[in-house]
Amino acid sequence: MTAPPDPHGGVDHRAPSAPTAPPRSVWLARWLWIAAALVGLGNTLVRLADREMLIGELRRVNPELSQQEVDAAANGGIMFALLVMAGLTLLYVFFGNRMARGANWARVLVMVLCGLYVCGRLFAWFTISMARSVLGPQLMPEMAVGPLTVLFTTVIAALNIAVFVLLLRGDSRRFFAGPGVRRPG
């Protein structure tokens, strides 16, 4: 393989630069981002493990369903939720890995998703607390407002805030700005 042409007409005999290792803040942001995905997957698994609660919610929403229809809806809902969460977890890992390799688009996407998650959770907590005070706790589904759900979403929101802050640090910004060399990704 020949060396790339020099912009001044000659041949550039320098070896192509090796990709630089990400700074600690990017490395940590990547693992916190993946941890947030795994906590979300754990949240889904814990919520779906309570089959009786799922069946109770289905009966509350649509009491005229037969037992066979309730079982089919519960099984279908569990499988769909597991597939969606597995796919989302894989996407989180993919975006985290691309970000750690220096892809600025992945950094921007991760920061946007972190911001959307935190803002969405704040809005949801505000809305649920308002709805609970207006409607009363008996009309709110336990799945949406249980203490375990609040714990999981708080942990995920804290992880997302940490990722956002780490990606805004100076060493992270310099890593993604780079010296003008385009990194793969």
MOFENLIN-V326228 format. One record per pair of residues at least 6 apart in sequence whose ideal C-beta (glycine too) atoms are under 8 Angstrom apart, sorted by sequence separation. I is the first residue (numbers start at 1). J is the second residue. If there is no record, write none. Layout:
i:I j:J
i:I j:J
This chain:
i:5 j:11
i:6 j:12
i:48 j:54
i:59 j:65
i:143 j:149
i:166 j:172
i:4 j:11
i:5 j:12
i:58 j:65
i:98 j:105
i:99 j:106
i:3 j:11
i:4 j:12
i:22 j:30
i:65 j:73
i:98 j:106
i:99 j:107
i:132 j:140
i:137 j:145
i:2 j:11
i:3 j:12
i:131 j:140
i:3 j:13
i:96 j:106
i:3 j:14
i:59 j:70
i:95 j:106
i:99 j:110
i:58 j:70
i:128 j:140
i:132 j:145
i:95 j:109
i:96 j:110
i:55 j:70
i:58 j:73
i:95 j:110
i:55 j:71
i:58 j:74
i:128 j:144
i:128 j:145
i:95 j:113
i:55 j:74
i:54 j:74
i:51 j:74
i:54 j:77
i:54 j:78
i:125 j:150
i:51 j:78
i:124 j:153
i:48 j:78
i:121 j:153
i:48 j:81
i:121 j:154
i:48 j:82
i:121 j:156
i:121 j:157
i:44 j:81
i:45 j:82
i:44 j:82
i:117 j:156
i:118 j:157
i:117 j:157
i:44 j:85
i:118 j:160
i:117 j:160
i:118 j:161
i:41 j:85
i:40 j:85
i:41 j:86
i:114 j:160
i:118 j:164
i:113 j:160
i:114 j:161
i:40 j:88
i:41 j:89
i:40 j:89
i:114 j:163
i:115 j:164
i:114 j:164
i:37 j:88
i:38 j:89
i:37 j:89
i:111 j:163
i:110 j:163
i:111 j:164
i:37 j:92
i:36 j:92
i:37 j:93
i:111 j:167
i:110 j:167
i:111 j:168
i:34 j:92
i:33 j:92
i:34 j:93
i:107 j:167
i:33 j:95
i:34 j:96
i:33 j:96
i:31 j:96
i:107 j:172
i:30 j:96
i:33 j:99
i:30 j:97
i:99 j:167
i:30 j:99
i:107 j:176
i:29 j:99
i:30 j:100
i:104 j:176
i:26 j:99
i:27 j:100
i:102 j:175
i:26 j:100
i:102 j:176
i:102 j:178
i:33 j:110
i:22 j:100
i:22 j:101
i:106 j:185
i:22 j:102
i:103 j:183
i:105 j:185
i:29 j:110
i:33 j:114
i:60 j:141
i:102 j:183
i:103 j:184
i:19 j:101
i:20 j:102
i:101 j:183
i:102 j:184
i:103 j:185
i:19 j:102
i:101 j:184
i:102 j:185
i:57 j:141
i:101 j:185
i:57 j:142
i:57 j:143
i:98 j:185
i:53 j:142
i:54 j:143
i:53 j:143
i:47 j:143
i:47 j:148
i:46 j:148
i:47 j:149
i:43 j:148
i:43 j:149
i:46 j:152
i:43 j:152
i:42 j:152
i:43 j:153
i:40 j:152
i:39 j:152
i:43 j:156
i:39 j:155
i:40 j:156
i:39 j:156
i:36 j:156
i:39 j:159
i:36 j:159
i:35 j:159
i:36 j:160
i:33 j:159
i:32 j:159
i:33 j:160
i:36 j:163
i:32 j:162
i:33 j:163
i:32 j:163
i:29 j:162
i:29 j:163
i:32 j:166
i:29 j:166
i:28 j:166
i:29 j:167
i:26 j:166
i:25 j:166
i:26 j:167
i:25 j:167
i:29 j:172
i:25 j:169
i:26 j:171
i:25 j:171
i:26 j:172
i:24 j:171
i:25 j:172
i:23 j:171
i:23 j:172
i:26 j:175
i:23 j:174
i:23 j:175
i:22 j:175
i:20 j:175
i:20 j:178
i:17 j:181
i:19 j:183
i:19 j:184
